[in-house]
Amino acid sequence: MAKTAPAGRVDPTWPDLPDGEHPVSELASPVQGSLSPFGDVEFPLAEVPYVHPVTEINR
């Protein structure tokens, strides 16, 4: 049998909310799976705002 977790150490990242409030999780999501950390961005993007660095050799 597993040991009981010390008080305050069950999940330190879980938000402390007032009674009756619930943190938003995948249970409140309209889609299956974890939510995107990028917000409401749809992937794949039409274009990527990235420019690859190019080394210019001085001669």
N, C-alpha and C positions, 0 to 999 in steps of 0.2 A: 504494500500500500504506500502511496506517495505521502511525503510529509506535507503538512499544511503550510501555505505560504505566509510569511510574516505580514503583519498588518501594513497596508500601504505599499506592498510590493507585488500585488497581483498583476496589475498592468499600469505602470507609471505614466504611460502616454494616453491613457483613457481620460477624456475631459471630465472635469468636475462641474456638473450642471445642476441647476435648481430642480426641485422635485417636479415630476411630470414632464420634463424636457428630455429629449433623446438626441444623441449625436447623430449626424447624418452618416449613413453607412451604405453598403451595398444592398441592405434590406429595403432602403427607401429609393433605390434606383430603378428607372424604367428598363434598364438592360441588365443582363446577367454578367457577372464578373466585377472586378474592381473598377473604381472610378478613375478617370484620367487625372494625373497631377498637372496637366496642361490646361485645365479648364474646359471650355466648350469648343476646342479646336478639333476639326474633323480631319482624320488622316486617311489616305495620303493627301498631302498638300498639293495644290496646283503647281506651285514653284517654291523652292527652298531658298530662304534669304541667307545663303551661305556662299562665301567666295573662298575658294581654296588658296592658301598662301603660295606664292611663287617666289623662288629664290632667284635673284638677279646676281649673276657673277660679275664682279668688277674686274676689268682687265686693263 
